[in-house]
Amino acid sequence: MRVLALDTTTRAGSVALVSDHGGDRILEERAGDATRTHAQRLPSEIVALLASHELRLSDIDLFAVASGPGSFTGLRVGIATMQGFALVGRRPMVGISALAALAHAGSRDLLPNQRVGAWMDAHRRDVFAALLIGDGAELYAGLIARVMSGGSPPPPWPDPSAPATRIEPGPGLAGVIGLLALERARRGETVTPAGIQPLYVRRPDAELAREHALADRRPHVSRAD
């Protein structure tokens, strides 16, 4: 099975070709040109990758895409691009969380019960984050629910400077997204193009700016006692 994977959650993003022929492996992964927008670079970067391997879109069996979180516009462009390819070729798709992919990439040599924290720059002085176990397959959903309902707090996160803690920069994610998509496809967890749902986490900047502008234009009434 050949998988074409795309990540547009960051400015540069990446595209990868993944195959399970001879074992699951990343045939090639390319980082995008961060000086240009995703709309300017796609689909030419994808076509160039396929051409270098003498492949066409019709040779792809599965399309995988980062479903978020990330740039609102980047997600829309990336998901729409892959949906178009899959729709025309009548191929299935898999959407992968960028945080799950990041955690998976950083935890390949960890034991199943070890914690992995994944962080992405969300701008506006925010981060997108997830606390996961082992290879990123299981979220701390139960623990978070207990804390939110007034239960016991979670055990302290180790000091980043402690010897037992390892901090790694984020890699390109398209290759990992393709590998995770292969695993899901084998479990029958593919969807039609319409089944890919973006994970925005927060509302887009343009929508918030519009609300703030409307609030500033509302008349203010002052009353003297």
Residue frames as a rotation matrix with the C-alpha (Angstrom) as fourth column:
MET 1
0.572 0.820 0.000 0.00
0.820 -0.572 0.000 0.00
0.000 0.000 -1.000 0.00
ARG 2
-0.572 -0.711 0.409 1.27
0.703 -0.682 -0.203 3.46
0.423 0.171 0.890 -0.91
VAL 3
0.428 0.662 -0.616 0.31
0.877 -0.470 0.104 6.41
-0.220 -0.584 -0.781 1.28
LEU 4
-0.326 -0.430 0.842 0.62
0.512 -0.829 -0.225 10.08
0.795 0.358 0.490 0.41
ALA 5
0.262 0.347 -0.901 0.71
0.964 -0.142 0.226 12.16
-0.050 -0.927 -0.371 3.61
LEU 6
-0.157 -0.220 0.963 0.49
0.406 -0.903 -0.140 15.91
0.900 0.369 0.231 4.07
ASP 7
0.040 0.130 -0.991 0.98
0.975 -0.224 0.010 18.20
-0.221 -0.966 -0.135 7.06
THR 8
-0.217 -0.072 0.974 -0.03
0.481 -0.876 0.042 21.86
0.849 0.478 0.224 6.83
THR 9
0.648 0.504 -0.571 -0.38
0.722 -0.168 0.671 22.61
0.242 -0.847 -0.472 10.54
THR 10
0.176 -0.663 -0.727 2.77
0.497 -0.578 0.647 24.76
-0.850 -0.475 0.228 10.53
ARG 11
0.459 -0.029 -0.888 4.07
-0.523 -0.817 -0.243 27.43
-0.718 0.576 -0.390 8.16
ALA 12
-0.507 -0.729 -0.460 6.51
-0.825 0.256 0.503 25.05
-0.249 0.635 -0.732 6.44
GLY 13
0.604 0.744 0.284 4.64
-0.658 0.668 -0.349 21.79
-0.449 0.024 0.893 6.79
SER 14
-0.607 -0.793 0.058 5.78
-0.619 0.517 0.591 18.68
-0.498 0.323 -0.805 4.95
VAL 15
0.578 0.695 -0.428 4.72
-0.815 0.468 -0.342 16.03
-0.037 0.546 0.837 2.46
ALA 16
-0.444 -0.744 0.500 5.76
-0.725 0.626 0.287 12.37
-0.526 -0.235 -0.817 2.49
LEU 17
0.251 0.402 -0.880 5.46
-0.771 0.633 0.069 9.16
0.585 0.661 0.469 0.55
VAL 18
-0.330 -0.250 0.910 5.04
-0.841 0.516 -0.163 6.08
-0.428 -0.820 -0.380 2.76
SER 19
0.086 0.312 -0.946 4.83
-0.739 0.657 0.150 2.41
0.668 0.687 0.287 1.81
ASP 20
0.419 0.054 0.907 4.31
-0.758 0.570 0.317 -0.95
-0.500 -0.820 0.279 3.51
HIS 21
0.888 -0.200 -0.414 6.16
-0.173 0.689 -0.704 -2.86
0.426 0.696 0.577 0.81
GLY 22
0.011 -0.915 -0.403 8.98
0.373 0.378 -0.848 -4.63
0.928 -0.141 0.345 2.66
GLY 23
-0.253 -0.032 -0.967 7.72
0.965 -0.074 -0.250 -3.23
-0.063 -0.997 0.050 5.98
ASP 24
0.805 0.593 -0.006 6.28
0.593 -0.805 0.003 0.14
-0.003 -0.006 -1.000 6.93
ARG 25
-0.235 -0.938 -0.255 8.74
0.844 -0.327 0.425 2.82
-0.482 -0.115 0.869 5.89
ILE 26
0.614 0.301 -0.730 8.99
0.005 -0.926 -0.377 6.43
-0.790 0.227 -0.570 4.81
LEU 27
0.463 -0.435 0.772 10.21
0.880 0.327 -0.344 6.47
-0.103 0.839 0.534 1.22
GLU 28
-0.612 -0.645 0.458 10.78
0.648 -0.741 -0.177 10.22
0.453 0.188 0.871 1.26
GLU 29
0.441 0.691 -0.572 9.70
0.867 -0.493 0.073 13.24
-0.232 -0.528 -0.817 3.26
ARG 30
-0.441 -0.558 0.703 10.12
0.726 -0.683 -0.086 16.83
0.528 0.472 0.706 2.13
ALA 31
-0.283 0.289 -0.915 9.74
0.675 -0.617 -0.404 20.00
-0.681 -0.732 -0.021 4.16
GLY 32
0.536 0.581 0.612 7.79
0.843 -0.412 -0.346 22.82
0.051 0.702 -0.711 2.56
ASP 33
-0.510 -0.655 0.558 9.05
0.646 -0.720 -0.254 26.27
0.568 0.232 0.790 1.63
ALA 34
-0.083 0.488 -0.869 8.11
0.951 -0.222 -0.216 28.43
-0.298 -0.844 -0.446 4.63
THR 35
-0.812 -0.247 -0.528 8.58
0.131 -0.960 0.247 31.65
-0.568 0.132 0.812 2.62
ARG 36
-0.757 0.612 -0.228 5.43
-0.425 -0.196 0.884 30.82
0.496 0.766 0.409 0.60
THR 37
-0.207 0.774 0.598 1.91
-0.906 0.080 -0.417 30.03
-0.370 -0.628 0.685 1.74
HIS 38
-0.528 0.087 0.845 0.41
0.068 0.996 -0.060 26.56
-0.846 0.026 -0.532 1.45
ALA 39
0.578 0.815 0.041 -2.03
0.161 -0.065 -0.985 27.87
-0.800 0.576 -0.169 -1.17
GLN 40
0.517 -0.469 -0.716 0.92
-0.818 -0.518 -0.252 29.02
-0.252 0.715 -0.652 -3.29
ARG 41
-0.475 -0.878 0.063 2.83
-0.844 0.474 0.250 25.73
-0.249 0.065 -0.966 -2.95
LEU 42
-0.582 0.328 0.744 0.10
0.123 0.940 -0.318 23.14
-0.804 -0.093 -0.588 -3.26
PRO 43
0.893 0.019 0.449 -0.38
-0.168 0.941 0.294 20.92
-0.416 -0.338 0.844 -5.12
SER 44
0.678 -0.638 -0.365 2.94
-0.515 -0.058 -0.855 21.52
0.524 0.768 -0.368 -6.95
GLU 45
-0.222 -0.799 0.559 5.06
-0.975 0.165 -0.152 20.23
0.030 -0.578 -0.815 -4.01
ILE 46
0.198 0.377 0.905 3.02
-0.435 0.861 -0.263 17.02
-0.878 -0.341 0.335 -3.92
VAL 47
0.978 0.192 -0.078 3.22
-0.142 0.346 -0.927 16.49
-0.151 0.918 0.366 -7.66
ALA 48
0.349 -0.925 -0.149 7.01
-0.797 -0.209 -0.567 17.08
0.493 0.316 -0.810 -7.58
LEU 49
-0.240 -0.402 0.884 7.46
-0.841 0.540 0.017 14.44
-0.484 -0.739 -0.468 -4.86
LEU 50
0.530 0.517 0.672 5.45
-0.128 0.832 -0.539 11.87
-0.838 0.200 0.508 -6.79
ALA 51
0.927 -0.179 -0.329 7.26
-0.345 -0.065 -0.936 12.67
0.146 0.982 -0.122 -10.05
SER 52
0.031 -0.987 0.159 10.65
-0.988 -0.054 -0.146 12.05
0.153 -0.152 -0.976 -8.41
HIS 53
-0.478 -0.127 0.869 9.47
-0.433 0.895 -0.107 8.48
-0.764 -0.428 -0.483 -7.69
GLU 54
-0.910 0.142 -0.390 7.88
-0.355 0.219 0.909 8.09
0.214 0.965 -0.149 -11.15
LEU 55
-0.650 0.747 -0.140 4.42
0.717 0.542 -0.438 7.93
-0.251 -0.385 -0.888 -9.60
ARG 56
-0.646 0.573 0.505 1.10
-0.073 -0.705 0.706 9.54
0.760 0.419 0.497 -10.34
LEU 57
-0.536 0.518 0.667 -1.80
-0.844 -0.304 -0.442 10.32
-0.026 -0.800 0.600 -8.03
SER 58
0.480 0.763 -0.432 -3.59
-0.787 0.592 0.171 7.26
0.387 0.258 0.885 -9.40
ASP 59
-0.069 -0.597 -0.799 -0.79
-0.010 0.802 -0.598 5.10
0.998 -0.033 -0.061 -7.92
ILE 60
-0.809 -0.197 0.553 -1.67
-0.503 -0.253 -0.827 6.20
0.303 -0.947 0.105 -4.37
ASP 61
-0.487 0.609 -0.626 -3.84
0.441 0.790 0.426 3.83
0.754 -0.069 -0.653 -2.32
LEU 62
0.360 0.549 -0.754 -4.46
0.928 -0.125 0.352 6.00
0.099 -0.826 -0.555 0.74
PHE 63
-0.095 -0.330 0.939 -4.38
0.208 -0.929 -0.306 9.74
0.974 0.166 0.157 1.42
ALA 64
0.207 0.065 -0.976 -3.44
0.972 0.099 0.212 10.91
0.110 -0.993 -0.042 4.92
VAL 65
-0.042 -0.155 0.987 -3.59
0.214 -0.966 -0.143 14.45
0.976 0.205 0.074 6.26
ALA 66
-0.873 -0.232 -0.429 -2.95
0.475 -0.203 -0.856 16.27
0.112 -0.951 0.287 9.52
SER 67
0.010 0.987 0.161 -6.38
0.770 -0.110 0.628 17.16
0.638 0.117 -0.761 10.89
GLY 68
0.339 0.045 0.940 -5.09
-0.311 -0.937 0.157 19.74
0.888 -0.346 -0.303 13.37
PRO 69
0.741 0.460 -0.489 -4.66
0.445 -0.882 -0.155 21.63
-0.503 -0.103 -0.858 15.52
GLY 70
-0.400 -0.887 0.231 -2.77
0.818 -0.232 0.526 24.30
-0.413 0.400 0.818 13.68
SER 71
-0.893 0.017 -0.451 -3.14
-0.180 -0.929 0.323 27.26
-0.413 0.369 0.832 11.37
PHE 72
0.026 0.994 0.107 -6.80
-0.060 0.108 -0.992 27.71
-0.998 0.020 0.062 10.43
THR 73
0.533 0.152 -0.832 -6.02
-0.779 -0.296 -0.553 28.56
-0.330 0.943 -0.040 6.80
GLY 74
-0.507 -0.816 -0.278 -3.28
-0.861 0.490 0.135 25.93
0.026 0.309 -0.951 6.57
LEU 75
-0.666 0.329 0.670 -5.63
-0.058 0.872 -0.486 23.21
-0.744 -0.362 -0.562 7.77
ARG 76
0.408 0.900 -0.155 -8.34
-0.215 -0.071 -0.974 24.20
-0.887 0.431 0.164 5.31
VAL 77
0.312 -0.366 -0.877 -5.90
-0.948 -0.178 -0.264 24.24
-0.060 0.914 -0.402 2.37
GLY 78
-0.714 -0.699 0.050 -4.24
-0.698 0.715 0.037 20.95
-0.062 -0.009 -0.998 3.31
ILE 79
-0.492 0.600 0.631 -7.43
0.020 0.732 -0.681 19.03
-0.871 -0.323 -0.372 4.03
ALA 80
0.531 0.736 -0.419 -9.20
-0.388 -0.228 -0.893 20.36
-0.753 0.637 0.165 0.92
THR 81
-0.041 -0.643 -0.765 -6.22
-0.999 0.019 0.038 19.43
-0.010 0.766 -0.643 -1.26
MET 82
-0.915 -0.359 0.183 -6.13
-0.372 0.927 -0.045 15.83
-0.153 -0.109 -0.982 -0.05
GLN 83
-0.170 0.933 0.317 -9.91
-0.015 0.320 -0.947 15.53
-0.985 -0.166 -0.040 -0.12
GLY 84
0.446 0.303 -0.842 -9.83
-0.773 -0.345 -0.533 16.57
-0.452 0.888 0.080 -3.77
PHE 85
-0.487 -0.714 -0.502 -7.20
-0.858 0.499 0.123 13.96
0.163 0.491 -0.856 -4.63
ALA 86
-0.884 0.145 0.445 -9.04
-0.087 0.884 -0.460 11.20
-0.460 -0.445 -0.768 -2.78
LEU 87
0.082 0.992 -0.094 -12.41
-0.244 -0.071 -0.967 12.14
-0.966 0.102 0.236 -4.27
VAL 88
0.307 -0.020 -0.952 -11.15
-0.941 -0.153 -0.300 12.12
-0.140 0.988 -0.066 -7.85
GLY 89
-0.548 -0.646 -0.530 -9.22
-0.707 0.697 -0.118 8.86
0.446 0.311 -0.840 -7.36
ARG 90
0.548 0.823 -0.150 -11.99
-0.546 0.487 0.681 7.25
0.634 -0.292 0.716 -5.27
ARG 91
-0.283 -0.733 -0.618 -9.51
0.250 0.566 -0.786 6.46
0.926 -0.377 0.023 -2.53
PRO 92
0.650 0.497 -0.575 -9.97
0.655 0.018 0.756 6.34
0.386 -0.868 -0.314 1.28
MET 93
0.065 -0.596 0.800 -8.51
-0.221 -0.791 -0.571 8.85
0.973 -0.140 -0.183 3.71
VAL 94
0.293 -0.030 -0.956 -7.21
0.903 0.336 0.266 9.01
0.314 -0.941 0.126 7.26
GLY 95
0.481 -0.141 0.866 -7.00
-0.203 -0.978 -0.046 12.16
0.853 -0.154 -0.499 9.38
ILE 96
0.145 -0.561 -0.815 -4.29
0.850 0.493 -0.188 12.21
0.507 -0.666 0.548 12.05
SER 97
0.978 0.131 -0.161 -3.95
0.203 -0.768 0.607 14.63
-0.044 -0.627 -0.778 14.98
ALA 98
0.446 -0.859 0.252 -0.73
-0.152 -0.351 -0.924 16.60
0.882 0.374 -0.287 14.68
LEU 99
0.183 -0.352 0.918 -0.21
-0.973 -0.200 0.117 16.31
0.142 -0.914 -0.379 18.45
ALA 100
0.791 0.126 0.598 -0.59
-0.271 0.949 0.159 12.52
-0.548 -0.288 0.785 18.30
ALA 101
0.854 -0.511 0.097 1.90
0.310 0.350 -0.884 12.38
0.418 0.785 0.457 15.42
LEU 102
0.269 -0.769 0.579 4.34
-0.571 -0.612 -0.547 14.58
0.775 -0.184 -0.604 17.30
ALA 103
0.352 -0.080 0.932 4.07
-0.886 0.293 0.360 12.41
-0.302 -0.953 0.032 20.41
HIS 104
0.952 0.025 0.306 4.49
0.061 0.962 -0.268 9.24
-0.301 0.273 0.914 18.36
ALA 105
0.663 -0.739 0.116 7.63
0.060 -0.101 -0.993 10.60
0.746 0.666 -0.023 16.71
GLY 106
0.011 -0.699 0.715 9.18
-0.751 -0.478 -0.456 11.44
0.661 -0.531 -0.530 20.09
SER 107
0.181 0.158 0.971 8.30
-0.919 0.378 0.110 8.22
-0.350 -0.912 0.213 21.88
ARG 108
0.567 0.089 -0.819 9.42
-0.603 0.722 -0.339 5.40
0.561 0.686 0.463 19.62
ASP 109
-0.240 -0.748 -0.619 12.07
0.019 0.634 -0.773 4.20
0.970 -0.198 -0.138 22.07
LEU 110
-0.550 0.112 0.827 10.04
-0.802 -0.348 -0.486 4.73
0.233 -0.931 0.282 25.25
LEU 111
-0.959 0.279 -0.053 8.29
0.279 0.888 -0.366 2.12
-0.055 -0.366 -0.929 27.36
PRO 112
-0.392 0.880 0.268 4.48
0.589 0.016 0.808 1.92
0.707 0.474 -0.525 27.01
ASN 113
0.432 0.654 -0.620 3.78
0.886 -0.182 0.425 3.54
0.165 -0.734 -0.659 30.40
GLN 114
-0.519 -0.691 -0.504 6.01
0.748 -0.652 0.123 6.58
-0.414 -0.313 0.855 30.01
ARG 115
0.472 0.755 -0.455 4.53
0.491 -0.654 -0.576 10.03
-0.732 0.049 -0.679 29.55
VAL 116
-0.556 -0.554 0.619 4.96
0.830 -0.333 0.447 12.15
-0.042 0.763 0.645 26.45
GLY 117
0.189 0.569 -0.800 4.08
0.377 -0.795 -0.476 15.82
-0.907 -0.212 -0.364 26.32
ALA 118
-0.311 -0.221 0.924 3.49
0.950 -0.092 0.297 17.31
0.019 0.971 0.239 22.87
TRP 119
0.110 0.273 -0.956 3.52
0.351 -0.910 -0.219 21.09
-0.930 -0.311 -0.196 22.38
MET 120
-0.186 -0.146 0.972 2.90
0.970 -0.188 0.157 23.21
0.159 0.971 0.176 19.30
ASP 121
-0.884 -0.157 -0.441 3.14
0.241 -0.960 -0.141 26.97
-0.401 -0.231 0.886 18.98
ALA 122
-0.042 0.953 0.300 -0.43
0.984 0.092 -0.154 28.27
-0.174 0.289 -0.941 18.70
HIS 123
-0.613 -0.265 0.744 0.70
0.438 -0.898 0.041 31.92
0.658 0.351 0.667 18.48
ARG 124
0.260 0.667 0.698 -1.12
-0.247 -0.653 0.716 34.68
0.934 -0.358 -0.006 20.40
ARG 125
-0.457 -0.582 0.672 1.10
-0.806 -0.048 -0.590 33.56
0.375 -0.812 -0.447 23.33
ASP 126
0.512 0.657 0.554 -0.70
-0.777 0.629 -0.028 30.19
-0.367 -0.416 0.832 23.41
VAL 127
-0.750 -0.628 -0.207 0.29
-0.657 0.673 0.339 26.59
-0.073 0.390 -0.918 22.80
PHE 128
0.523 0.744 -0.417 -1.59
-0.718 0.647 0.254 23.52
0.459 0.167 0.873 21.64
ALA 129
-0.559 -0.769 0.309 -0.66
-0.806 0.417 -0.419 20.69
0.194 -0.483 -0.854 23.99
ALA 130
0.644 0.685 -0.341 -1.50
-0.527 0.719 0.453 17.11
0.555 -0.112 0.824 24.88
LEU 131
-0.284 -0.649 0.706 -0.25
-0.933 0.357 -0.047 14.75
-0.221 -0.672 -0.707 27.58
LEU 132
0.573 0.456 -0.680 -0.06
-0.693 0.713 -0.107 11.20
0.436 0.533 0.725 26.29
ILE 133
0.476 -0.376 0.795 1.21
-0.477 0.649 0.592 7.77
-0.739 -0.661 0.130 27.26
GLY 134
0.051 -0.532 0.845 3.92
0.362 0.799 0.481 5.80
-0.931 0.282 0.233 25.47
ASP 135
-0.709 -0.386 0.590 3.56
0.647 -0.024 0.762 5.99
-0.280 0.922 0.267 21.71
GLY 136
-0.902 0.353 -0.247 0.74
-0.377 -0.924 0.058 8.52
-0.208 0.145 0.967 21.95
ALA 137
-0.727 0.635 -0.261 -2.09
0.177 0.541 0.822 6.04
0.663 0.552 -0.506 21.56
GLU 138
0.095 0.780 -0.619 -3.86
0.883 0.220 0.414 6.84
0.459 -0.586 -0.668 24.85
LEU 139
-0.211 -0.071 0.975 -4.77
-0.124 -0.987 -0.099 10.26
0.970 -0.141 0.199 26.23
TYR 140
-0.927 -0.102 -0.360 -5.03
0.346 0.132 -0.929 11.02
0.143 -0.986 -0.087 29.94
ALA 141
-0.406 0.840 0.360 -8.77
-0.150 -0.450 0.880 11.58
0.901 0.303 0.309 29.45
GLY 142
0.384 0.601 -0.701 -9.83
0.558 0.453 0.695 9.84
0.735 -0.658 -0.161 32.67
LEU 143
-0.288 -0.594 -0.751 -7.27
0.956 -0.218 -0.195 11.65
-0.048 -0.774 0.631 34.81
ILE 144
-0.942 -0.043 0.332 -8.19
0.120 -0.970 0.214 15.04
0.313 0.241 0.919 33.36
ALA 145
-0.079 0.995 0.066 -11.89
-0.001 -0.066 0.998 14.34
0.997 0.079 0.006 33.94
ARG 146
0.292 0.151 -0.944 -11.25
0.871 0.367 0.328 13.48
0.396 -0.918 -0.024 37.61
VAL 147
-0.671 -0.617 -0.411 -9.25
0.728 -0.655 -0.204 16.66
-0.143 -0.436 0.888 38.17
MET 148
-0.810 0.397 0.432 -11.86
-0.064 -0.792 0.607 18.82
0.583 0.464 0.667 36.44
SER 149
0.220 0.959 -0.180 -14.58
0.077 0.167 0.983 17.33
0.972 -0.231 -0.037 38.65
GLY 150
0.486 -0.066 0.871 -12.64
-0.771 -0.502 0.392 18.11
0.412 -0.862 -0.295 41.83
GLY 151
0.951 -0.141 -0.277 -10.77
0.213 0.944 0.251 14.84
0.226 -0.297 0.928 42.16
SER 152
0.534 -0.820 -0.208 -7.16
0.348 -0.011 0.937 14.33
-0.771 -0.573 0.279 43.22
PRO 153
0.616 -0.359 -0.701 -4.57
-0.692 -0.672 -0.264 16.30
-0.376 0.648 -0.662 41.23
PRO 154
0.898 -0.334 -0.285 -2.27
0.049 0.721 -0.691 14.49
0.436 0.607 0.665 38.81
PRO 155
0.521 -0.800 -0.298 1.25
0.721 0.226 0.655 13.57
-0.456 -0.556 0.694 39.89
PRO 156
0.516 -0.318 -0.795 3.72
-0.257 -0.943 0.210 16.43
-0.817 0.096 -0.569 39.30
TRP 157
0.957 -0.267 0.115 5.27
0.169 0.191 -0.967 16.74
0.237 0.945 0.228 35.90
PRO 158
0.392 -0.870 -0.298 9.05
0.859 0.231 0.456 16.34
-0.328 -0.435 0.839 36.20
ASP 159
0.448 -0.382 -0.808 11.35
-0.168 -0.924 0.343 19.33
-0.878 -0.018 -0.478 36.06
PRO 160
0.995 -0.039 -0.089 12.50
-0.083 0.126 -0.988 19.75
0.050 0.991 0.122 32.41
SER 161
0.287 -0.957 0.046 16.08
-0.847 -0.276 -0.455 20.04
0.448 0.091 -0.889 33.68
ALA 162
0.370 -0.122 0.921 15.91
-0.658 0.666 0.353 16.70
-0.656 -0.736 0.166 35.50
PRO 163
-0.648 -0.753 -0.114 18.05
-0.626 0.440 0.644 13.87
-0.435 0.488 -0.757 34.04
ALA 164
-0.583 0.454 0.674 15.01
0.381 0.885 -0.266 11.62
-0.717 0.102 -0.689 33.49
THR 165
0.514 0.819 -0.254 13.32
0.195 -0.400 -0.895 14.16
-0.835 0.411 -0.366 31.22
ARG 166
-0.580 -0.660 0.477 14.14
0.618 0.025 0.786 14.43
-0.531 0.751 0.393 27.54
ILE 167
0.384 0.659 -0.646 13.10
-0.017 -0.695 -0.719 17.38
-0.923 0.287 -0.256 25.40
GLU 168
-0.485 -0.519 0.704 13.28
0.655 0.318 0.685 17.07
-0.579 0.794 0.186 21.63
PRO 169
-0.606 0.291 -0.740 12.52
-0.544 -0.831 0.119 19.52
-0.580 0.475 0.662 18.82
GLY 170
0.373 0.856 0.357 9.59
-0.203 0.451 -0.869 18.60
-0.905 0.252 0.342 16.62
PRO 171
-0.687 -0.590 0.424 10.39
0.248 0.357 0.900 16.71
-0.683 0.724 -0.099 13.41
GLY 172
-0.681 0.522 -0.514 8.62
-0.707 -0.284 0.648 16.90
0.192 0.805 0.562 10.09
LEU 173
-0.410 0.597 0.690 5.27
-0.549 0.442 -0.709 15.22
-0.728 -0.670 0.146 10.66
ALA 174
0.237 0.610 -0.756 4.13
-0.971 0.133 -0.197 14.03
-0.019 0.781 0.624 7.24
GLY 175
-0.439 -0.479 -0.760 6.17
-0.523 0.824 -0.217 10.82
0.730 0.302 -0.613 7.41
VAL 176
-0.984 0.102 0.148 4.84
-0.085 0.459 -0.884 9.92
-0.159 -0.882 -0.443 10.86
ILE 177
-0.187 0.970 -0.153 1.30
-0.753 -0.242 -0.612 10.77
-0.631 0.001 0.776 9.74
GLY 178
0.076 0.158 -0.984 1.71
-0.896 0.443 0.002 8.34
0.437 0.882 0.176 6.85
LEU 179
-0.792 -0.426 -0.438 2.94
-0.196 0.856 -0.478 5.56
0.579 -0.292 -0.761 9.14
LEU 180
-0.806 0.556 0.204 0.07
-0.205 0.061 -0.977 6.08
-0.556 -0.829 0.064 11.58
ALA 181
0.003 0.824 -0.566 -2.37
-0.952 -0.172 -0.255 6.10
-0.308 0.539 0.784 8.66
LEU 182
-0.371 -0.211 -0.904 -1.08
-0.584 0.810 0.051 2.68
0.722 0.547 -0.424 7.56
GLU 183
-0.997 -0.014 -0.070 -1.79
0.048 0.599 -0.800 1.30
0.053 -0.801 -0.596 11.04
ARG 184
-0.454 0.889 -0.063 -5.31
-0.459 -0.294 -0.838 2.70
-0.764 -0.352 0.542 11.01
ALA 185
-0.054 0.414 -0.909 -5.99
-0.988 0.108 0.108 1.40
0.143 0.904 0.403 7.52
ARG 186
-0.712 -0.267 -0.650 -5.07
-0.241 0.962 -0.131 -2.12
0.660 0.064 -0.749 8.62
ARG 187
-0.892 0.442 -0.100 -7.63
0.240 0.274 -0.931 -1.76
-0.384 -0.854 -0.350 11.43
GLY 188
-0.350 0.786 0.510 -10.25
0.899 0.128 0.419 -0.64
0.264 0.605 -0.751 8.94
GLU 189
0.132 0.370 -0.920 -10.32
0.733 -0.661 -0.160 2.92
-0.667 -0.653 -0.358 10.29
THR 190
-0.906 -0.358 0.225 -10.37
0.410 -0.613 0.675 4.81
-0.104 0.704 0.702 7.00
VAL 191
-0.026 0.908 -0.419 -13.06
0.328 -0.388 -0.861 7.31
-0.944 -0.160 -0.288 5.96
THR 192
0.359 0.211 0.909 -14.40
0.929 -0.170 -0.328 8.88
0.085 0.963 -0.257 2.82
PRO 193
-0.574 -0.619 0.536 -13.09
0.590 -0.767 -0.253 12.37
0.568 0.171 0.805 1.93
ALA 194
0.072 0.696 0.714 -16.19
-0.185 -0.694 0.696 13.92
0.980 -0.182 0.079 3.51
GLY 195
0.762 0.260 -0.593 -15.37
0.433 0.477 0.765 12.14
0.482 -0.840 0.251 6.78
ILE 196
-0.332 -0.925 -0.185 -12.24
0.843 -0.202 -0.499 14.21
0.424 -0.321 0.847 7.46
GLN 197
0.781 0.621 0.065 -13.04
0.489 -0.673 0.555 16.75
0.388 -0.402 -0.829 10.16
PRO 198
-0.089 -0.860 0.502 -10.57
0.120 -0.509 -0.852 19.56
0.989 -0.016 0.148 11.03
LEU 199
0.398 0.082 -0.914 -9.52
0.906 0.124 0.406 19.93
0.147 -0.989 -0.025 14.66
TYR 200
0.253 -0.255 0.933 -9.29
0.233 -0.920 -0.315 23.70
0.939 0.297 -0.174 15.10
VAL 201
-0.360 -0.294 -0.885 -9.31
0.894 0.163 -0.418 23.71
0.267 -0.942 0.204 18.96
ARG 202
-0.355 0.247 -0.901 -9.98
0.431 -0.812 -0.393 27.45
-0.829 -0.528 0.182 18.99
ARG 203
0.696 0.699 0.162 -11.85
0.506 -0.318 -0.802 29.87
-0.509 0.641 -0.575 16.78
PRO 204
0.123 -0.688 0.715 -10.00
0.955 -0.113 -0.273 31.54
0.269 0.717 0.643 13.86
ASP 205
-0.618 -0.488 -0.617 -8.28
0.652 -0.756 -0.055 34.88
-0.439 -0.436 0.785 14.39
ALA 206
-0.895 0.288 0.342 -10.45
0.077 -0.654 0.753 36.56
0.440 0.700 0.563 11.73
GLU 207
0.045 0.973 -0.226 -13.64
0.504 0.173 0.846 35.60
0.863 -0.152 -0.482 13.54
LEU 208
0.121 -0.071 -0.990 -12.35
0.979 -0.155 0.131 36.88
-0.162 -0.985 0.050 16.89
ALA 209
-0.854 -0.486 -0.183 -11.16
0.441 -0.865 0.241 40.14
-0.275 0.126 0.953 15.29
ARG 210
-0.587 0.716 0.378 -14.59
0.178 -0.341 0.923 40.64
0.790 0.609 0.073 13.73
GLU 211
0.321 0.717 -0.619 -16.29
0.783 0.167 0.599 40.19
0.533 -0.677 -0.508 17.09
HIS 212
-0.230 -0.493 -0.839 -13.92
0.866 -0.498 0.054 42.64
-0.444 -0.714 0.541 18.75
ALA 213
-0.960 -0.127 0.248 -14.56
0.248 -0.799 0.548 45.20
0.128 0.588 0.799 16.00
LEU 214
-0.164 0.977 0.134 -18.32
0.337 -0.072 0.939 44.85
0.927 0.199 -0.318 16.40
ALA 215
0.294 0.232 -0.927 -18.02
0.949 0.041 0.312 45.23
0.110 -0.972 -0.208 20.17
ASP 216
-0.635 -0.625 -0.454 -16.00
0.662 -0.743 0.097 48.44
-0.398 -0.239 0.886 19.74
ARG 217
-0.878 0.313 0.362 -18.72
0.082 -0.647 0.758 49.91
0.471 0.696 0.542 17.48
ARG 218
-0.026 0.911 -0.411 -21.57
0.838 0.244 0.489 49.26
0.546 -0.331 -0.770 19.91
PRO 219
0.064 0.095 0.993 -22.87
-0.192 -0.976 0.106 52.44
0.979 -0.197 -0.044 21.56
HIS 220
-0.531 -0.279 -0.800 -21.93
0.733 0.323 -0.599 52.89
0.426 -0.904 0.033 25.19
VAL 221
0.350 0.743 0.571 -24.41
0.154 -0.647 0.747 54.60
0.924 -0.173 -0.341 27.46
SER 222
-0.748 -0.574 -0.334 -23.18
0.468 -0.100 -0.878 56.43
0.471 -0.813 0.343 30.52
ARG 223
0.361 0.920 0.151 -25.54
0.391 -0.296 0.872 57.51
0.847 -0.255 -0.467 33.25
ALA 224
-0.704 -0.577 0.414 -24.88
-0.086 -0.509 -0.856 59.98
0.705 -0.639 0.309 35.98
ASP 225
-0.223 0.609 -0.761 -26.55
0.903 0.423 0.075 59.33
0.368 -0.671 -0.644 39.34
